[in-house]
């Protein structure tokens, strides 16, 4: 329900996908990093100090996300499915 492609800018996006039962986040031209749940919609990364907060519809499917890092909050709308990994 969270997997997808989330463009933050025309040149930089976040892809969320599942690998071996684990949710991952991969930013443009960066390594894929595992996401860890804090709640049903809030996740964090251990490799970098950042949080991902998903916005969901009434069915629980992600419609967008917020990246919280370095005191900044950047939002993106889901624009499709992430490529298979």
PDB file with SEQRES, HELIX, SHEET and CRYST1 records, atoms N, CA, C and O in Angstrom:
SEQRES   1 A   85  UNK UNK UNK UNK UNK UNK UNK UNK UNK UNK UNK UNK UNK          
SEQRES   2 A   85  UNK UNK UNK UNK UNK UNK UNK UNK UNK UNK UNK UNK UNK          
SEQRES   3 A   85  UNK UNK UNK UNK UNK UNK UNK UNK UNK UNK UNK UNK UNK          
SEQRES   4 A   85  UNK UNK UNK UNK UNK UNK UNK UNK UNK UNK UNK UNK UNK          
SEQRES   5 A   85  UNK UNK UNK UNK UNK UNK UNK UNK UNK UNK UNK UNK UNK          
SEQRES   6 A   85  UNK UNK UNK UNK UNK UNK UNK UNK UNK UNK UNK UNK UNK          
SEQRES   7 A   85  UNK UNK UNK UNK UNK UNK UNK                                  
SHEET    1 AA1 4 UNK A   4  UNK A   9  0                                        
SHEET    2 AA1 4 UNK A  12  UNK A  19 -1                                        
SHEET    3 AA1 4 UNK A  22  UNK A  27 -1                                        
SHEET    4 AA1 4 UNK A  32  UNK A  34 -1                                        
SHEET    1 AA2 4 UNK A  42  UNK A  45  0                                        
SHEET    2 AA2 4 UNK A  50  UNK A  56 -1                                        
SHEET    3 AA2 4 UNK A  62  UNK A  69 -1                                        
SHEET    4 AA2 4 UNK A  72  UNK A  77 -1                                        
CRYST1    1.000    1.000    1.000  90.00  90.00  90.00 P 1           1          
ATOM      1  N   UNK A   1       0.804  -1.219   0.000  1.00  0.00           N  
ATOM      2  CA  UNK A   1       0.000   0.000   0.000  1.00  0.00           C  
ATOM      3  C   UNK A   1       0.840   1.273   0.000  1.00  0.00           C  
ATOM      4  O   UNK A   1       0.313   2.355  -0.260  1.00  0.00           O  
ATOM      5  N   UNK A   2       2.154   1.162   0.291  1.00  0.00           N  
ATOM      6  CA  UNK A   2       3.034   2.335   0.270  1.00  0.00           C  
ATOM      7  C   UNK A   2       3.963   2.367  -0.934  1.00  0.00           C  
ATOM      8  O   UNK A   2       4.547   3.407  -1.237  1.00  0.00           O  
ATOM      9  N   UNK A   3       4.107   1.234  -1.625  1.00  0.00           N  
ATOM     10  CA  UNK A   3       5.049   1.188  -2.735  1.00  0.00           C  
ATOM     11  C   UNK A   3       4.637   2.169  -3.817  1.00  0.00           C  
ATOM     12  O   UNK A   3       3.455   2.337  -4.116  1.00  0.00           O  
ATOM     13  N   UNK A   4       5.645   2.811  -4.395  1.00  0.00           N  
ATOM     14  CA  UNK A   4       5.358   3.751  -5.454  1.00  0.00           C  
ATOM     15  C   UNK A   4       6.507   4.688  -5.719  1.00  0.00           C  
ATOM     16  O   UNK A   4       7.563   4.617  -5.091  1.00  0.00           O  
ATOM     17  N   UNK A   5       6.269   5.569  -6.670  1.00  0.00           N  
ATOM     18  CA  UNK A   5       7.232   6.572  -7.113  1.00  0.00           C  
ATOM     19  C   UNK A   5       6.743   7.930  -6.620  1.00  0.00           C  
ATOM     20  O   UNK A   5       5.608   8.324  -6.889  1.00  0.00           O  
ATOM     21  N   UNK A   6       7.609   8.645  -5.896  1.00  0.00           N  
ATOM     22  CA  UNK A   6       7.238   9.920  -5.279  1.00  0.00           C  
ATOM     23  C   UNK A   6       8.239  10.997  -5.697  1.00  0.00           C  
ATOM     24  O   UNK A   6       9.281  11.136  -5.057  1.00  0.00           O  
ATOM     25  N   UNK A   7       7.950  11.761  -6.752  1.00  0.00           N  
ATOM     26  CA  UNK A   7       8.882  12.810  -7.186  1.00  0.00           C  
ATOM     27  C   UNK A   7       8.846  14.031  -6.258  1.00  0.00           C  
ATOM     28  O   UNK A   7       7.793  14.628  -6.035  1.00  0.00           O  
ATOM     29  N   UNK A   8      10.013  14.383  -5.728  1.00  0.00           N  
ATOM     30  CA  UNK A   8      10.140  15.585  -4.893  1.00  0.00           C  
ATOM     31  C   UNK A   8      10.421  16.808  -5.756  1.00  0.00           C  
ATOM     32  O   UNK A   8       9.951  17.905  -5.456  1.00  0.00           O  
ATOM     33  N   UNK A   9      11.182  16.621  -6.818  1.00  0.00           N  
ATOM     34  CA  UNK A   9      11.450  17.646  -7.825  1.00  0.00           C  
ATOM     35  C   UNK A   9      11.459  16.922  -9.171  1.00  0.00           C  
ATOM     36  O   UNK A   9      11.412  15.692  -9.196  1.00  0.00           O  
ATOM     37  N   UNK A  10      11.518  17.642 -10.283  1.00  0.00           N  
ATOM     38  CA  UNK A  10      11.592  16.952 -11.579  1.00  0.00           C  
ATOM     39  C   UNK A  10      12.827  16.051 -11.718  1.00  0.00           C  
ATOM     40  O   UNK A  10      12.805  15.094 -12.492  1.00  0.00           O  
ATOM     41  N   UNK A  11      13.888  16.343 -10.984  1.00  0.00           N  
ATOM     42  CA  UNK A  11      15.123  15.570 -11.110  1.00  0.00           C  
ATOM     43  C   UNK A  11      15.416  14.656  -9.927  1.00  0.00           C  
ATOM     44  O   UNK A  11      16.413  13.934  -9.945  1.00  0.00           O  
ATOM     45  N   UNK A  12      14.570  14.669  -8.898  1.00  0.00           N  
ATOM     46  CA  UNK A  12      14.851  13.892  -7.687  1.00  0.00           C  
ATOM     47  C   UNK A  12      13.564  13.267  -7.168  1.00  0.00           C  
ATOM     48  O   UNK A  12      12.577  13.957  -6.915  1.00  0.00           O  
ATOM     49  N   UNK A  13      13.596  11.945  -7.015  1.00  0.00           N  
ATOM     50  CA  UNK A  13      12.403  11.229  -6.567  1.00  0.00           C  
ATOM     51  C   UNK A  13      12.783  10.165  -5.545  1.00  0.00           C  
ATOM     52  O   UNK A  13      13.944   9.776  -5.419  1.00  0.00           O  
ATOM     53  N   UNK A  14      11.778   9.714  -4.832  1.00  0.00           N  
ATOM     54  CA  UNK A  14      11.923   8.610  -3.888  1.00  0.00           C  
ATOM     55  C   UNK A  14      11.074   7.455  -4.399  1.00  0.00           C  
ATOM     56  O   UNK A  14       9.898   7.634  -4.718  1.00  0.00           O  
ATOM     57  N   UNK A  15      11.670   6.279  -4.476  1.00  0.00           N  
ATOM     58  CA  UNK A  15      10.936   5.072  -4.823  1.00  0.00           C  
ATOM     59  C   UNK A  15      10.830   4.215  -3.573  1.00  0.00           C  
ATOM     60  O   UNK A  15      11.819   3.990  -2.874  1.00  0.00           O  
ATOM     61  N   UNK A  16       9.642   3.746  -3.302  1.00  0.00           N  
ATOM     62  CA  UNK A  16       9.394   2.880  -2.150  1.00  0.00           C  
ATOM     63  C   UNK A  16       8.987   1.519  -2.707  1.00  0.00           C  
ATOM     64  O   UNK A  16       8.098   1.422  -3.554  1.00  0.00           O  
ATOM     65  N   UNK A  17       9.649   0.470  -2.219  1.00  0.00           N  
ATOM     66  CA  UNK A  17       9.379  -0.873  -2.716  1.00  0.00           C  
ATOM     67  C   UNK A  17       9.646  -1.891  -1.617  1.00  0.00           C  
ATOM     68  O   UNK A  17      10.246  -1.572  -0.591  1.00  0.00           O  
ATOM     69  N   UNK A  18       9.196  -3.111  -1.843  1.00  0.00           N  
ATOM     70  CA  UNK A  18       9.397  -4.203  -0.897  1.00  0.00           C  
ATOM     71  C   UNK A  18      10.413  -5.170  -1.483  1.00  0.00           C  
ATOM     72  O   UNK A  18      10.326  -5.561  -2.647  1.00  0.00           O  
ATOM     73  N   UNK A  19      11.385  -5.547  -0.646  1.00  0.00           N  
ATOM     74  CA  UNK A  19      12.374  -6.559  -1.020  1.00  0.00           C  
ATOM     75  C   UNK A  19      12.482  -7.541   0.145  1.00  0.00           C  
ATOM     76  O   UNK A  19      12.789  -7.149   1.271  1.00  0.00           O  
ATOM     77  N   UNK A  20      12.229  -8.805  -0.131  1.00  0.00           N  
ATOM     78  CA  UNK A  20      12.294  -9.853   0.895  1.00  0.00           C  
ATOM     79  C   UNK A  20      11.459  -9.513   2.136  1.00  0.00           C  
ATOM     80  O   UNK A  20      11.881  -9.761   3.266  1.00  0.00           O  
ATOM     81  N   UNK A  21      10.291  -8.954   1.912  1.00  0.00           N  
ATOM     82  CA  UNK A  21       9.382  -8.640   3.004  1.00  0.00           C  
ATOM     83  C   UNK A  21       9.683  -7.363   3.765  1.00  0.00           C  
ATOM     84  O   UNK A  21       8.965  -7.025   4.707  1.00  0.00           O  
ATOM     85  N   UNK A  22      10.737  -6.641   3.375  1.00  0.00           N  
ATOM     86  CA  UNK A  22      11.142  -5.397   4.040  1.00  0.00           C  
ATOM     87  C   UNK A  22      10.832  -4.208   3.129  1.00  0.00           C  
ATOM     88  O   UNK A  22      11.097  -4.264   1.928  1.00  0.00           O  
ATOM     89  N   UNK A  23      10.274  -3.139   3.689  1.00  0.00           N  
ATOM     90  CA  UNK A  23      10.016  -1.914   2.941  1.00  0.00           C  
ATOM     91  C   UNK A  23      11.313  -1.133   2.782  1.00  0.00           C  
ATOM     92  O   UNK A  23      12.047  -0.937   3.751  1.00  0.00           O  
ATOM     93  N   UNK A  24      11.597  -0.684   1.552  1.00  0.00           N  
ATOM     94  CA  UNK A  24      12.821   0.066   1.244  1.00  0.00           C  
ATOM     95  C   UNK A  24      12.482   1.402   0.603  1.00  0.00           C  
ATOM     96  O   UNK A  24      11.424   1.584   0.001  1.00  0.00           O  
ATOM     97  N   UNK A  25      13.415   2.325   0.754  1.00  0.00           N  
ATOM     98  CA  UNK A  25      13.350   3.645   0.132  1.00  0.00           C  
ATOM     99  C   UNK A  25      14.614   3.829  -0.686  1.00  0.00           C  
ATOM    100  O   UNK A  25      15.716   3.560  -0.207  1.00  0.00           O  
ATOM    101  N   UNK A  26      14.454   4.290  -1.932  1.00  0.00           N  
ATOM    102  CA  UNK A  26      15.623   4.578  -2.759  1.00  0.00           C  
ATOM    103  C   UNK A  26      15.446   5.938  -3.408  1.00  0.00           C  
ATOM    104  O   UNK A  26      14.514   6.157  -4.182  1.00  0.00           O  
ATOM    105  N   UNK A  27      16.353   6.848  -3.081  1.00  0.00           N  
ATOM    106  CA  UNK A  27      16.355   8.180  -3.689  1.00  0.00           C  
ATOM    107  C   UNK A  27      17.113   8.104  -5.009  1.00  0.00           C  
ATOM    108  O   UNK A  27      17.937   7.211  -5.210  1.00  0.00           O  
ATOM    109  N   UNK A  28      16.835   9.027  -5.887  1.00  0.00           N  
ATOM    110  CA  UNK A  28      17.490   9.078  -7.184  1.00  0.00           C  
ATOM    111  C   UNK A  28      19.009   8.994  -7.027  1.00  0.00           C  
ATOM    112  O   UNK A  28      19.610   9.778  -6.293  1.00  0.00           O  
ATOM    113  N   UNK A  29      19.616   8.046  -7.715  1.00  0.00           N  
ATOM    114  CA  UNK A  29      21.059   7.812  -7.766  1.00  0.00           C  
ATOM    115  C   UNK A  29      21.686   7.570  -6.393  1.00  0.00           C  
ATOM    116  O   UNK A  29      22.842   7.922  -6.156  1.00  0.00           O  
ATOM    117  N   UNK A  30      20.911   6.967  -5.498  1.00  0.00           N  
ATOM    118  CA  UNK A  30      21.418   6.600  -4.176  1.00  0.00           C  
ATOM    119  C   UNK A  30      21.078   5.143  -3.896  1.00  0.00           C  
ATOM    120  O   UNK A  30      20.234   4.549  -4.567  1.00  0.00           O  
ATOM    121  N   UNK A  31      21.736   4.584  -2.910  1.00  0.00           N  
ATOM    122  CA  UNK A  31      21.487   3.197  -2.538  1.00  0.00           C  
ATOM    123  C   UNK A  31      20.122   3.055  -1.879  1.00  0.00           C  
ATOM    124  O   UNK A  31      19.624   3.991  -1.254  1.00  0.00           O  
ATOM    125  N   UNK A  32      19.526   1.884  -2.022  1.00  0.00           N  
ATOM    126  CA  UNK A  32      18.264   1.577  -1.356  1.00  0.00           C  
ATOM    127  C   UNK A  32      18.527   1.352   0.132  1.00  0.00           C  
ATOM    128  O   UNK A  32      19.493   0.691   0.511  1.00  0.00           O  
ATOM    129  N   UNK A  33      17.648   1.915   0.969  1.00  0.00           N  
ATOM    130  CA  UNK A  33      17.791   1.818   2.419  1.00  0.00           C  
ATOM    131  C   UNK A  33      16.503   1.278   3.024  1.00  0.00           C  
ATOM    132  O   UNK A  33      15.416   1.652   2.584  1.00  0.00           O  
ATOM    133  N   UNK A  34      16.601   0.408   4.022  1.00  0.00           N  
ATOM    134  CA  UNK A  34      15.387  -0.119   4.648  1.00  0.00           C  
ATOM    135  C   UNK A  34      14.671   0.944   5.481  1.00  0.00           C  
ATOM    136  O   UNK A  34      15.294   1.803   6.105  1.00  0.00           O  
ATOM    137  N   UNK A  35      13.346   0.855   5.467  1.00  0.00           N  
ATOM    138  CA  UNK A  35      12.497   1.710   6.292  1.00  0.00           C  
ATOM    139  C   UNK A  35      12.003   0.905   7.481  1.00  0.00           C  
ATOM    140  O   UNK A  35      11.720  -0.286   7.360  1.00  0.00           O  
ATOM    141  N   UNK A  36      11.899   1.561   8.634  1.00  0.00           N  
ATOM    142  CA  UNK A  36      11.443   0.923   9.867  1.00  0.00           C  
ATOM    143  C   UNK A  36      10.227   1.678  10.388  1.00  0.00           C  
ATOM    144  O   UNK A  36      10.227   2.907  10.453  1.00  0.00           O  
ATOM    145  N   UNK A  37       9.190   0.927  10.759  1.00  0.00           N  
ATOM    146  CA  UNK A  37       7.921   1.530  11.173  1.00  0.00           C  
ATOM    147  C   UNK A  37       7.993   2.080  12.590  1.00  0.00           C  
ATOM    148  O   UNK A  37       8.518   1.439  13.500  1.00  0.00           O  
ATOM    149  N   UNK A  38       7.451   3.290  12.755  1.00  0.00           N  
ATOM    150  CA  UNK A  38       7.208   3.873  14.077  1.00  0.00           C  
ATOM    151  C   UNK A  38       5.717   3.797  14.397  1.00  0.00           C  
ATOM    152  O   UNK A  38       5.317   3.686  15.556  1.00  0.00           O  
ATOM    153  N   UNK A  39       4.906   3.858  13.339  1.00  0.00           N  
ATOM    154  CA  UNK A  39       3.453   3.749  13.454  1.00  0.00           C  
ATOM    155  C   UNK A  39       2.952   3.242  12.109  1.00  0.00           C  
ATOM    156  O   UNK A  39       3.746   2.845  11.255  1.00  0.00           O  
ATOM    157  N   UNK A  40       1.649   3.254  11.923  1.00  0.00           N  
ATOM    158  CA  UNK A  40       1.080   2.760  10.664  1.00  0.00           C  
ATOM    159  C   UNK A  40       1.503   3.593   9.459  1.00  0.00           C  
ATOM    160  O   UNK A  40       1.548   3.077   8.342  1.00  0.00           O  
ATOM    161  N   UNK A  41       1.811   4.868   9.665  1.00  0.00           N  
ATOM    162  CA  UNK A  41       2.169   5.738   8.544  1.00  0.00           C  
ATOM    163  C   UNK A  41       3.531   6.406   8.688  1.00  0.00           C  
ATOM    164  O   UNK A  41       4.012   7.020   7.735  1.00  0.00           O  
ATOM    165  N   UNK A  42       4.155   6.304   9.838  1.00  0.00           N  
ATOM    166  CA  UNK A  42       5.435   6.977  10.092  1.00  0.00           C  
ATOM    167  C   UNK A  42       6.571   5.958  10.120  1.00  0.00           C  
ATOM    168  O   UNK A  42       6.506   4.948  10.820  1.00  0.00           O  
ATOM    169  N   UNK A  43       7.616   6.248   9.339  1.00  0.00           N  
ATOM    170  CA  UNK A  43       8.763   5.356   9.223  1.00  0.00           C  
ATOM    171  C   UNK A  43      10.043   6.161   9.405  1.00  0.00           C  
ATOM    172  O   UNK A  43      10.046   7.384   9.266  1.00  0.00           O  
ATOM    173  N   UNK A  44      11.130   5.460   9.719  1.00  0.00           N  
ATOM    174  CA  UNK A  44      12.419   6.123   9.840  1.00  0.00           C  
ATOM    175  C   UNK A  44      13.490   5.269   9.188  1.00  0.00           C  
ATOM    176  O   UNK A  44      13.305   4.076   8.945  1.00  0.00           O  
ATOM    177  N   UNK A  45      14.613   5.912   8.913  1.00  0.00           N  
ATOM    178  CA  UNK A  45      15.781   5.241   8.363  1.00  0.00           C  
ATOM    179  C   UNK A  45      16.848   5.191   9.438  1.00  0.00           C  
ATOM    180  O   UNK A  45      16.995   6.140  10.208  1.00  0.00           O  
ATOM    181  N   UNK A  46      17.589   4.105   9.503  1.00  0.00           N  
ATOM    182  CA  UNK A  46      18.691   4.006  10.455  1.00  0.00           C  
ATOM    183  C   UNK A  46      19.987   4.545   9.864  1.00  0.00           C  
ATOM    184  O   UNK A  46      20.839   5.049  10.595  1.00  0.00           O  
ATOM    185  N   UNK A  47      20.142   4.444   8.547  1.00  0.00           N  
ATOM    186  CA  UNK A  47      21.390   4.835   7.886  1.00  0.00           C  
ATOM    187  C   UNK A  47      21.572   6.348   7.827  1.00  0.00           C  
ATOM    188  O   UNK A  47      22.702   6.836   7.807  1.00  0.00           O  
ATOM    189  N   UNK A  48      20.477   7.088   7.801  1.00  0.00           N  
ATOM    190  CA  UNK A  48      20.512   8.559   7.785  1.00  0.00           C  
ATOM    191  C   UNK A  48      19.442   9.051   8.745  1.00  0.00           C  
ATOM    192  O   UNK A  48      18.483   8.335   9.031  1.00  0.00           O  
ATOM    193  N   UNK A  49      19.603  10.260   9.238  1.00  0.00           N  
ATOM    194  CA  UNK A  49      18.633  10.844  10.159  1.00  0.00           C  
ATOM    195  C   UNK A  49      17.489  11.443   9.349  1.00  0.00           C  
ATOM    196  O   UNK A  49      17.500  12.628   9.016  1.00  0.00           O  
ATOM    197  N   UNK A  50      16.506  10.606   9.039  1.00  0.00           N  
ATOM    198  CA  UNK A  50      15.367  11.049   8.234  1.00  0.00           C  
ATOM    199  C   UNK A  50      14.145  10.218   8.587  1.00  0.00           C  
ATOM    200  O   UNK A  50      14.245   9.072   9.026  1.00  0.00           O  
ATOM    201  N   UNK A  51      12.985  10.837   8.381  1.00  0.00           N  
ATOM    202  CA  UNK A  51      11.703  10.165   8.587  1.00  0.00           C  
ATOM    203  C   UNK A  51      10.885  10.266   7.311  1.00  0.00           C  
ATOM    204  O   UNK A  51      11.006  11.229   6.554  1.00  0.00           O  
ATOM    205  N   UNK A  52      10.056   9.268   7.084  1.00  0.00           N  
ATOM    206  CA  UNK A  52       9.094   9.267   5.987  1.00  0.00           C  
ATOM    207  C   UNK A  52       7.715   9.140   6.619  1.00  0.00           C  
ATOM    208  O   UNK A  52       7.453   8.212   7.384  1.00  0.00           O  
ATOM    209  N   UNK A  53       6.839  10.081   6.291  1.00  0.00           N  
ATOM    210  CA  UNK A  53       5.473  10.069   6.801  1.00  0.00           C  
ATOM    211  C   UNK A  53       4.536   9.978   5.599  1.00  0.00           C  
ATOM    212  O   UNK A  53       4.479  10.885   4.768  1.00  0.00           O  
ATOM    213  N   UNK A  54       3.809   8.872   5.522  1.00  0.00           N  
ATOM    214  CA  UNK A  54       2.906   8.656   4.391  1.00  0.00           C  
ATOM    215  C   UNK A  54       1.554   9.290   4.649  1.00  0.00           C  
ATOM    216  O   UNK A  54       1.043   9.261   5.769  1.00  0.00           O  
ATOM    217  N   UNK A  55       0.979   9.863   3.606  1.00  0.00           N  
ATOM    218  CA  UNK A  55      -0.403  10.320   3.590  1.00  0.00           C  
ATOM    219  C   UNK A  55      -1.196   9.220   2.905  1.00  0.00           C  
ATOM    220  O   UNK A  55      -0.824   8.773   1.820  1.00  0.00           O  
ATOM    221  N   UNK A  56      -2.281   8.780   3.521  1.00  0.00           N  
ATOM    222  CA  UNK A  56      -3.044   7.662   2.962  1.00  0.00           C  
ATOM    223  C   UNK A  56      -4.495   8.054   2.727  1.00  0.00           C  
ATOM    224  O   UNK A  56      -5.028   8.968   3.357  1.00  0.00           O  
ATOM    225  N   UNK A  57      -5.121   7.329   1.792  1.00  0.00           N  
ATOM    226  CA  UNK A  57      -6.543   7.548   1.534  1.00  0.00           C  
ATOM    227  C   UNK A  57      -7.368   6.682   2.493  1.00  0.00           C  
ATOM    228  O   UNK A  57      -6.812   6.007   3.359  1.00  0.00           O  
ATOM    229  N   UNK A  58      -8.691   6.703   2.335  1.00  0.00           N  
ATOM    230  CA  UNK A  58      -9.570   5.979   3.250  1.00  0.00           C  
ATOM    231  C   UNK A  58      -9.362   4.469   3.196  1.00  0.00           C  
ATOM    232  O   UNK A  58      -9.730   3.766   4.137  1.00  0.00           O  
ATOM    233  N   UNK A  59      -8.779   3.959   2.111  1.00  0.00           N  
ATOM    234  CA  UNK A  59      -8.490   2.529   1.983  1.00  0.00           C  
ATOM    235  C   UNK A  59      -7.112   2.164   2.551  1.00  0.00           C  
ATOM    236  O   UNK A  59      -6.734   0.993   2.575  1.00  0.00           O  
ATOM    237  N   UNK A  60      -6.366   3.180   3.008  1.00  0.00           N  
ATOM    238  CA  UNK A  60      -5.046   2.934   3.573  1.00  0.00           C  
ATOM    239  C   UNK A  60      -3.925   2.920   2.557  1.00  0.00           C  
ATOM    240  O   UNK A  60      -2.789   2.594   2.903  1.00  0.00           O  
ATOM    241  N   UNK A  61      -4.213   3.265   1.311  1.00  0.00           N  
ATOM    242  CA  UNK A  61      -3.201   3.295   0.246  1.00  0.00           C  
ATOM    243  C   UNK A  61      -2.549   4.678   0.214  1.00  0.00           C  
ATOM    244  O   UNK A  61      -3.231   5.701   0.287  1.00  0.00           O  
ATOM    245  N   UNK A  62      -1.229   4.693   0.104  1.00  0.00           N  
ATOM    246  CA  UNK A  62      -0.492   5.953   0.113  1.00  0.00           C  
ATOM    247  C   UNK A  62      -0.845   6.812  -1.093  1.00  0.00           C  
ATOM    248  O   UNK A  62      -0.908   6.331  -2.224  1.00  0.00           O  
ATOM    249  N   UNK A  63      -1.071   8.086  -0.827  1.00  0.00           N  
ATOM    250  CA  UNK A  63      -1.303   9.062  -1.891  1.00  0.00           C  
ATOM    251  C   UNK A  63      -0.133  10.034  -1.996  1.00  0.00           C  
ATOM    252  O   UNK A  63       0.009  10.742  -2.993  1.00  0.00           O  
ATOM    253  N   UNK A  64       0.699  10.063  -0.962  1.00  0.00           N  
ATOM    254  CA  UNK A  64       1.850  10.948  -0.936  1.00  0.00           C  
ATOM    255  C   UNK A  64       2.702  10.651   0.279  1.00  0.00           C  
ATOM    256  O   UNK A  64       2.387   9.778   1.087  1.00  0.00           O  
ATOM    257  N   UNK A  65       3.786  11.394   0.389  1.00  0.00           N  
ATOM    258  CA  UNK A  65       4.648  11.245   1.554  1.00  0.00           C  
ATOM    259  C   UNK A  65       5.323  12.561   1.865  1.00  0.00           C  
ATOM    260  O   UNK A  65       5.381  13.469   1.037  1.00  0.00           O  
ATOM    261  N   UNK A  66       5.831  12.640   3.079  1.00  0.00           N  
ATOM    262  CA  UNK A  66       6.672  13.756   3.508  1.00  0.00           C  
ATOM    263  C   UNK A  66       8.016  13.181   3.923  1.00  0.00           C  
ATOM    264  O   UNK A  66       8.085  12.184   4.641  1.00  0.00           O  
ATOM    265  N   UNK A  67       9.076  13.820   3.465  1.00  0.00           N  
ATOM    266  CA  UNK A  67      10.430  13.507   3.892  1.00  0.00           C  
ATOM    267  C   UNK A  67      10.830  14.559   4.909  1.00  0.00           C  
ATOM    268  O   UNK A  67      10.829  15.752   4.605  1.00  0.00           O  
ATOM    269  N   UNK A  68      11.171  14.129   6.104  1.00  0.00           N  
ATOM    270  CA  UNK A  68      11.596  15.031   7.163  1.00  0.00           C  
ATOM    271  C   UNK A  68      13.073  14.744   7.426  1.00  0.00           C  
ATOM    272  O   UNK A  68      13.444  13.666   7.891  1.00  0.00           O  
ATOM    273  N   UNK A  69      13.907  15.743   7.115  1.00  0.00           N  
ATOM    274  CA  UNK A  69      15.357  15.559   7.248  1.00  0.00           C  
ATOM    275  C   UNK A  69      16.013  16.916   7.447  1.00  0.00           C  
ATOM    276  O   UNK A  69      15.705  17.881   6.748  1.00  0.00           O  
ATOM    277  N   UNK A  70      16.923  16.972   8.413  1.00  0.00           N  
ATOM    278  CA  UNK A  70      17.662  18.212   8.641  1.00  0.00           C  
ATOM    279  C   UNK A  70      16.787  19.404   8.966  1.00  0.00           C  
ATOM    280  O   UNK A  70      17.106  20.532   8.591  1.00  0.00           O  
ATOM    281  N   UNK A  71      15.688  19.165   9.658  1.00  0.00           N  
ATOM    282  CA  UNK A  71      14.790  20.255  10.020  1.00  0.00           C  
ATOM    283  C   UNK A  71      13.871  20.709   8.895  1.00  0.00           C  
ATOM    284  O   UNK A  71      13.075  21.628   9.085  1.00  0.00           O  
ATOM    285  N   UNK A  72      13.967  20.090   7.744  1.00  0.00           N  
ATOM    286  CA  UNK A  72      13.139  20.436   6.586  1.00  0.00           C  
ATOM    287  C   UNK A  72      12.092  19.354   6.359  1.00  0.00           C  
ATOM    288  O   UNK A  72      12.340  18.173   6.603  1.00  0.00           O  
ATOM    289  N   UNK A  73      10.941  19.764   5.898  1.00  0.00           N  
ATOM    290  CA  UNK A  73       9.878  18.817   5.528  1.00  0.00           C  
ATOM    291  C   UNK A  73       9.508  19.066   4.075  1.00  0.00           C  
ATOM    292  O   UNK A  73       9.069  20.158   3.712  1.00  0.00           O  
ATOM    293  N   UNK A  74       9.691  18.038   3.242  1.00  0.00           N  
ATOM    294  CA  UNK A  74       9.395  18.127   1.817  1.00  0.00           C  
ATOM    295  C   UNK A  74       8.331  17.099   1.478  1.00  0.00           C  
ATOM    296  O   UNK A  74       8.431  15.947   1.900  1.00  0.00           O  
ATOM    297  N   UNK A  75       7.312  17.495   0.723  1.00  0.00           N  
ATOM    298  CA  UNK A  75       6.228  16.586   0.396  1.00  0.00           C  
ATOM    299  C   UNK A  75       6.253  16.203  -1.081  1.00  0.00           C  
ATOM    300  O   UNK A  75       6.761  16.938  -1.928  1.00  0.00           O  
ATOM    301  N   UNK A  76       5.696  15.041  -1.360  1.00  0.00           N  
ATOM    302  CA  UNK A  76       5.593  14.541  -2.726  1.00  0.00           C  
ATOM    303  C   UNK A  76       4.309  13.747  -2.860  1.00  0.00           C  
ATOM    304  O   UNK A  76       3.885  13.070  -1.923  1.00  0.00           O  
ATOM    305  N   UNK A  77       3.699  13.833  -4.015  1.00  0.00           N  
ATOM    306  CA  UNK A  77       2.513  13.029  -4.309  1.00  0.00           C  
ATOM    307  C   UNK A  77       2.948  11.754  -5.016  1.00  0.00           C  
ATOM    308  O   UNK A  77       3.898  11.766  -5.799  1.00  0.00           O  
ATOM    309  N   UNK A  78       2.268  10.676  -4.744  1.00  0.00           N  
ATOM    310  CA  UNK A  78       2.562   9.399  -5.402  1.00  0.00           C  
ATOM    311  C   UNK A  78       2.177   9.519  -6.869  1.00  0.00           C  
ATOM    312  O   UNK A  78       1.064   9.930  -7.197  1.00  0.00           O  
ATOM    313  N   UNK A  79       3.112   9.154  -7.755  1.00  0.00           N  
ATOM    314  CA  UNK A  79       2.833   9.304  -9.171  1.00  0.00           C  
ATOM    315  C   UNK A  79       2.819   7.973  -9.912  1.00  0.00           C  
ATOM    316  O   UNK A  79       2.794   7.952 -11.142  1.00  0.00           O  
ATOM    317  N   UNK A  80       2.833   6.882  -9.193  1.00  0.00           N  
ATOM    318  CA  UNK A  80       2.781   5.573  -9.842  1.00  0.00           C  
ATOM    319  C   UNK A  80       3.554   4.566  -9.028  1.00  0.00           C  
ATOM    320  O   UNK A  80       4.052   4.850  -7.939  1.00  0.00           O  
ATOM    321  N   UNK A  81       3.636   3.378  -9.596  1.00  0.00           N  
ATOM    322  CA  UNK A  81       4.338   2.303  -8.916  1.00  0.00           C  
ATOM    323  C   UNK A  81       5.828   2.416  -9.132  1.00  0.00           C  
ATOM    324  O   UNK A  81       6.281   2.874 -10.181  1.00  0.00           O  
ATOM    325  N   UNK A  82       6.592   1.997  -8.133  1.00  0.00           N  
ATOM    326  CA  UNK A  82       8.043   1.947  -8.272  1.00  0.00           C  
ATOM    327  C   UNK A  82       8.397   0.789  -9.187  1.00  0.00           C  
ATOM    328  O   UNK A  82       7.666  -0.199  -9.268  1.00  0.00           O  
ATOM    329  N   UNK A  83       9.508   0.915  -9.865  1.00  0.00           N  
ATOM    330  CA  UNK A  83       9.972  -0.173 -10.724  1.00  0.00           C  
ATOM    331  C   UNK A  83      10.290  -1.388  -9.862  1.00  0.00           C  
ATOM    332  O   UNK A  83      10.726  -1.251  -8.719  1.00  0.00           O  
ATOM    333  N   UNK A  84      10.074  -2.557 -10.407  1.00  0.00           N  
ATOM    334  CA  UNK A  84      10.360  -3.791  -9.665  1.00  0.00           C  
ATOM    335  C   UNK A  84      11.838  -3.875  -9.357  1.00  0.00           C  
ATOM    336  O   UNK A  84      12.674  -3.561 -10.205  1.00  0.00           O  
ATOM    337  N   UNK A  85      12.164  -4.298  -8.150  1.00  0.00           N  
ATOM    338  CA  UNK A  85      13.566  -4.367  -7.716  1.00  0.00           C  
ATOM    339  C   UNK A  85      13.996  -5.804  -7.589  1.00  0.00           C  
ATOM    340  O   UNK A  85      15.143  -6.077  -7.236  1.00  0.00           O  
TER     341      UNK A  85                                                      
END                                                                             
